[in-house]
Amino acid sequence: MYFGDRACKAVIIDGWKAEVSIQLDCISRVRGDTWNYYRDEDLIDGFIVFEGAKKIEWDPNSKIPNDAVIALTFEPCGTQEAQYIFHIEIASGDEKTRELVPVRISVLAEGLALQSREGVRIRD
């Protein structure tokens, strides 16, 4: 996945579905070692969906992510609470001060999928 120059539009927490979804203005899929401007499978207004979400942490908890995606990483959880811990860092921009503050969202979840704005899930 390529997130450079991509922005966060929304964060959706769905407790009934146990999902956390982060909508970006565009998600590009990488086919090969580098992105190389491949756009055939772009997901415009697509979502990163953390499936089987058990817990979410937000730092700092006073900022709303609304700008560039800085990084997405994951690691095994190491407990029985969930399979993975996903970390996504997104900038929070303030129009008045022009200040950008990184917001780190950590999600304990069973997996990750991409989703088109039409609701089609992609797991490969």
C-alpha positions as CSV (number, residue, x, y, z in Angstrom):
1,M,0.0,0.0,0.0
2,Y,1.2,3.5,-0.8
3,F,0.0,6.4,1.4
4,G,2.3,9.2,0.3
5,D,0.5,12.5,-0.2
6,R,-2.7,10.9,1.0
7,A,-5.0,12.4,3.7
8,C,-7.3,11.1,6.3
9,K,-10.9,12.0,5.8
10,A,-12.6,10.1,8.6
11,V,-12.2,7.6,11.5
12,I,-15.1,5.3,12.1
13,I,-15.5,3.2,15.2
14,D,-18.2,0.5,14.8
15,G,-18.6,-1.3,18.1
16,W,-21.3,-3.7,16.9
17,K,-19.1,-4.9,14.0
18,A,-15.9,-4.7,16.1
19,E,-14.2,-2.6,13.4
20,V,-12.2,0.6,13.2
21,S,-12.2,2.1,9.7
22,I,-10.0,5.0,8.5
23,Q,-11.0,6.6,5.3
24,L,-8.3,8.1,3.1
25,D,-8.8,10.3,0.0
26,C,-6.9,7.7,-2.0
27,I,-5.2,4.3,-1.3
28,S,-2.8,3.0,-3.9
29,R,-1.8,-0.6,-4.1
30,V,1.8,-1.5,-4.8
31,R,2.6,-4.3,-7.2
32,G,6.3,-4.9,-6.9
33,D,9.0,-3.5,-4.8
34,T,8.1,0.2,-5.3
35,W,4.9,2.1,-6.0
36,N,6.2,3.5,-9.4
37,Y,3.0,5.6,-9.9
38,Y,0.8,2.5,-10.4
39,R,-2.8,3.8,-10.2
40,D,-4.9,1.0,-11.9
41,E,-6.2,-0.3,-8.5
42,D,-6.4,3.0,-6.6
43,L,-9.2,3.1,-4.0
44,I,-10.5,6.7,-4.2
45,D,-12.1,7.6,-0.8
46,G,-11.2,4.0,0.3
47,F,-10.9,2.6,3.8
48,I,-8.3,0.8,5.9
49,V,-10.4,-1.5,8.0
50,F,-9.1,-3.1,11.2
51,E,-11.3,-6.2,11.6
52,G,-12.1,-7.9,14.9
53,A,-11.0,-4.8,16.8
54,K,-10.7,-5.2,20.6
55,K,-9.1,-1.9,21.7
56,I,-8.2,1.5,20.3
57,E,-5.7,4.0,21.7
58,W,-5.3,7.6,20.5
59,D,-2.2,9.8,21.3
60,P,-2.6,12.6,21.8
61,N,-6.2,12.0,22.6
62,S,-7.2,15.7,22.1
63,K,-6.4,15.9,18.3
64,I,-8.5,14.7,15.4
65,P,-6.5,13.2,12.5
66,N,-7.3,15.1,9.3
67,D,-4.1,15.3,7.2
68,A,-1.3,13.2,5.8
69,V,-0.7,9.5,6.6
70,I,2.8,9.3,8.1
71,A,3.2,5.6,8.7
72,L,1.3,2.2,9.1
73,T,3.1,-0.6,11.0
74,F,2.0,-3.7,12.8
75,E,3.4,-6.4,15.1
76,P,2.1,-9.5,16.8
77,C,0.1,-8.7,19.9
78,G,1.8,-11.1,22.2
79,T,-1.3,-11.6,24.3
80,Q,-4.6,-13.5,23.7
81,E,-6.5,-10.2,23.5
82,A,-5.9,-9.9,19.7
83,Q,-3.7,-11.2,17.0
84,Y,-2.0,-7.9,16.0
85,I,-1.3,-4.4,17.2
86,F,-1.6,-2.0,14.3
87,H,-0.1,1.5,14.6
88,I,-1.1,4.3,12.1
89,E,0.3,7.7,12.4
90,I,-1.7,10.6,10.8
91,A,-1.1,14.3,11.0
92,S,-3.7,16.6,12.6
93,G,-3.7,20.0,10.9
94,D,-4.9,23.2,12.4
95,E,-6.1,25.7,9.8
96,K,-5.6,28.8,12.0
97,T,-2.1,28.0,13.3
98,R,-1.0,25.9,10.4
99,E,0.4,23.5,13.0
100,L,0.7,19.8,12.1
101,V,0.7,17.4,15.1
102,P,1.3,13.6,14.6
103,V,-1.5,11.5,16.0
104,R,-0.7,7.8,16.7
105,I,-3.7,5.5,16.6
106,S,-3.0,2.0,17.9
107,V,-5.6,-0.8,17.3
108,L,-5.6,-4.3,18.7
109,A,-7.3,-6.3,16.0
110,E,-7.5,-9.7,14.3
111,G,-6.7,-8.4,10.8
112,L,-6.7,-5.7,8.2
113,A,-8.6,-5.2,5.0
114,L,-9.0,-2.5,2.4
115,Q,-12.4,-1.4,1.4
116,S,-13.7,0.5,-1.6
117,R,-16.2,3.3,-1.0
118,E,-18.8,0.9,-2.5
119,G,-18.1,-1.5,0.4
120,V,-16.0,-4.2,-1.4
121,R,-13.4,-5.7,0.9
122,I,-9.9,-6.6,-0.3
123,R,-7.7,-8.9,1.8
124,D,-5.0,-9.9,-0.7
